[in-house]
């Protein structure tokens, strides 16, 4: 620990704790059979400390935050425990007093900046409202204070921005406005509930930086809620791991990443996809989080724990405190009874190349912008603007980029769900872009799609059997219902589900199970290519591992090719053979996964990779911070699209879009830095 | 046979509606996701109570739908001769109510006519006075002494009979087990139906008491031609229900098909359908209805020989009114469905179906239609009460149903002028108002419950 860090830690340790939660229990729903969303959670946060609550969805993290704020949903209530802020009990306050605490001593920012702001008020007015309510000193100079706050959260040109409406701001800017609102009351404690989950990695890096900077300046405590181990490593002083309504481990961040004590924490690390695990397959946490509407008499994790001993099934583990933190397990820390069984480990990626299955050249998708009564076309949104891709048999190509770069549109255009404006899509020797819809319909069984949100990709009014069999019906696979039923059951088994699942409705399943059903549905037609559109980004880490392993197994068994559309770099590193990085409708770097991720050549790739938080606080990263947001595809910048944000911009970049250069290891990079006259200047 | 069945046009459509309803019930019972919202409807107290009240109306309406020609005599060769008059099962049940006509107005529970007449006394001399009613309170001696006591006794007796009927109805439902019946009434059954049971008790007792009284008195008075107002109000139930349901049935196929097609296909299909309904929507509805109904009237009077009976003629006019109301009222549902289909077509499961190569028609039927049905259902129940009221308004300005058809609108129309006289004849208006109000209130409350149960957005909030 450096001198400065020690001094800071000492400063943080002195004085009474800022937030103290003791034995908090929050129930939801009917009182006879309540959902025990929070079940006896105790934690303390000191001034200047960042406490990160880590956990999967539905484990009660957000309920803790809402309990502190006393903003529980209508059916929720705090049944036990104490919450005190700066020595003063928040539970004892009247609602009127509590109102001045919210936004006063406690500020809160939410996950979705799009819905947290009122669309019909200017952002300046919304910040001013918070200032008027909570900042007595500045009540006379609200306007100036708003500009100060905007400047503090790093919004450029604050005087002008205060007069704008939320829809005129990008997602990152909106989240900055939300932070400004939270800061208006000069909070001692800031509660941030997944503040960057809805943002792109480069924007996430900006916002996390901003939070750290503000914390240094104001000395406020932060309660950060996240499911992302990378964000934990970036931000945390102390980590609390939530599981099924309880804290199962609290630890200092350093210790947590060095030697996590609870088996669940360890499993979380092992199920993370990473480049290093490429040849091993991911470990999975079997099963799902137990339902919280039951009283627990034994360890909540026992059904998913591989280290479980007999004692775990007899009584609930006690909380073992050991000074800096504690954990809730019968076992001594670090003991894994047995190493992971063979069957949980997927075989390594096959690496042979054989022929091209899909060849996309010059793909363009332009959406006309129509104005006026006569619907005159006044311009085009160039969502995809000249993309070339090739996918071999049994290969995985990852398409990476921030939201709005057109990667999903590429997927839809390849499937002809969105007819391309120009370009060719050669699939197995046929240019599908030129087929009429009748002939295309017959070819459709060869290429399939898996969507991001398994809940939205299945008709809620159909049985799983009918959902899986829909494609067979359309392509006339299976002669009768019984035959199709047999196929459906076989497919469900193949993706690791019970055949009985066929008789149930999709809403009866968890997210991971639903995604398996979606995969079974795609497999039903024995496709040669599956386009995976962010198939794991709606899933928790432990479930993500299950789905990724499944996809990989299927590739090995059936030789399916994938076009993997994602923004998650670690998934790419784990699964893909090749990677294409997209920026504003065009591919800027395209090549072998190891070389692109290991030694990025395009400045955008470099920035994108460096912005990804790594779940390791020890690793020193040179982070290339990108300024600003992605420009609009309606009106892309002249020359290289990336030049306004590029840290290595040259005069030529402003003039002309770079040609496609081939690097020495066979990559295609669209950047003037790679031009021959710059040879060796990298 | 002592009667010859007649199926009027509206009867046929009612049977069709019933068949559809039964098909829906059968389909719903087999799908848990369809059953769940109805269970939520049944779980609500208001839902149970209004359901009972509405089914009371429906039962009366259905009894009034079974039409036939009664046999009048047997001719010389032994063949039955049937009357040209069309009666319904309800007419037969209500027998005396229908036939016991007074001379003119009489107040509710009156024993004498409402207006003075010159009466011939037994001694041959004549005097002006209120003559005794021929049927109302005729069982009372003298000038109607002890009327109040008699009313109370008959009402109690009727209520007691109703209570007995209720017990007879409840017991088989509980499998003749008193323990089960007790648990039902305390709401301890798996599905607590006790509110429905109590509501049924109230409805049956009240109606039974009224029915008992109606045998001896004109409990809601008589109208200008001496017809019993209570009977008229009950007869109007069928008209009200028909207008409320048949109109929907008529407009539903067009609204659903065009609505989801416009939303799903977009492009020129959407433009065409949008132009169609915006055009139709900008024609003032009342004018369109008036023009259509007047044209129908002319046609009917020019082709009077095509109709076997007055009832048939009135029935056709009723059906026509339903049609024209349907034509003017499908646009709002169509617009709603278009919006919803626009949203649904972008959903991933529709995209997935397209990726499978599923045809457009199959997507419409399998993916879009089932997911807009909750909107259709909510619209049907919400529109129902509006249509019942619309009938009253249209009949009031005499472009509604045939004057020979009993309907609440016609009753109000008939009572309109009498409101101006002194003393006021108020009972026709009040009776129509009361019956209509009860139906519309029940329908509105029911539709609220249905909407709460079916609207996915409202469900999540709870």
Contacts between the chains, C-beta under 8 A, distances in Angstrom:
chain1	res1	chain2	res2	distance
A	75	B	462	8.0
A	412	B	351	7.7
A	415	B	355	5.5
A	417	B	351	5.7
A	417	B	354	5.8
A	417	B	355	6.2
A	440	B	357	7.5
A	441	B	357	3.9
A	441	B	359	7.6
A	442	B	357	6.9
A	443	B	357	8.0
A	444	B	355	6.3
A	444	B	356	6.2
A	444	B	357	3.6
A	445	B	356	7.7
A	445	B	357	7.0
A	447	B	355	7.7
A	448	B	355	6.1
A	448	B	356	7.8
A	449	B	351	7.3
A	449	B	352	6.6
A	449	B	355	5.0
A	451	B	348	4.2
A	451	B	351	7.3
A	451	B	352	6.8
A	452	B	348	7.8
A	453	B	348	6.6
A	456	B	347	5.8
A	456	B	348	4.7
A	456	B	349	6.9
A	457	B	348	3.8
A	457	B	349	5.3
A	457	B	351	7.9
A	457	B	352	5.6
A	458	B	349	5.4
A	458	B	352	8.0
A	459	B	349	4.7
A	459	B	366	7.4
A	459	B	367	5.4
A	459	B	370	7.4
A	459	B	371	7.0
A	460	B	33	6.9
A	460	B	371	7.6
A	461	B	31	7.8
A	461	B	33	5.7
A	461	B	34	7.8
A	461	B	370	4.4
A	461	B	371	6.3
A	462	B	366	7.4
A	462	B	370	7.9
A	470	B	353	6.3
A	470	B	356	5.9
A	470	B	358	6.5
A	470	B	366	7.6
A	471	B	356	3.7
A	471	B	357	7.6
A	471	B	358	7.7
A	473	B	358	7.7
A	474	B	353	7.7
A	474	B	356	4.7
A	474	B	357	4.9
A	474	B	358	4.2
A	474	B	359	7.3
A	474	B	362	7.2
A	475	B	356	7.0
A	475	B	357	6.1
A	505	B	32	7.0
A	505	B	33	5.7
A	507	B	33	8.0
A	518	B	352	7.8
A	521	B	352	7.1
A	525	B	356	7.0
